[in-house]
């Protein structure tokens, strides 16, 4: 893992913690209420647990896959 990727992970972790804190604030600090959130139109809804739901949403996975593709193309040339 490069320094840039490590930095991105730290930044993403801080952002996700802030989202989780905001969702808890919105739901009177009840984790159950966060889980049962009735506001799916909220832009924070997919991240309300403080995690990314899937690899598709994870920008680090996307950038890693892209860099692997780029390196394999360079090897072929």
N, C-alpha and C positions, 0 to 999 in steps of 0.2 A: 504494500500500500504506500502510495506516495504521500509526501507532506500535504500536498494540495487536497488529496482525497481525505486525509485525516482531519484537516481543517474543515472541510465540507461536512463531515460526519459530526464534528463538535458543534458547528453552527446549526445543523439540522436538528440535533438533539436539543439545543436550547430553544429553538423555535417550537418543536413539538411539546416541550415542557410548558412553554408559555400558552400554547393552545389548550393543553389539558387544564391548566390553571384557569383559563378564561371559561372553559366549559363548566368546571366545578363552580366558579363564581356565578355563572348564569343559572345553575341548578341548585343554589343554596348549599353548596359544598356537599352534595350527596352523590357519591359514585353511582348509586343505583339510578338516580334521575339522569345522570349523564348517559348511562347505558340505555335507558328507556326514552331518550330524547325524542321529542315530537316535532323537531324543526329540521327535517332533512333538507330544506332549501337553504339552510345556513351554510356559508362557505367553509366553515370549520367542521361541519358534521362528519366528514370522512376521517378526520384526524382527532376526534373527540377523546379517544383513548390514549392519546399521546404517542401513537405509533402510526406507521404507514400501513395501510390495509393490504397492499399487495406490492409485489416487485415492480409491476407496471407503473405504479405511482412514484416509485423511489427514483429520484433523479440521479443518484449515485449508481444504481444498477444500470440505468439507461446509458450513462456516460461510459461506464466500464464496458458494456456490450459494444458500444460504438467504437471505443478505442481498440477492442479486440478485433472487430471487423476491419478497421483501418490497418492494423498491423498485419492481418492475414492477407489483405490486398497488396500491401507493400512487399510481402514475402513472395507472392506469386509473380510480381513484376520483376 
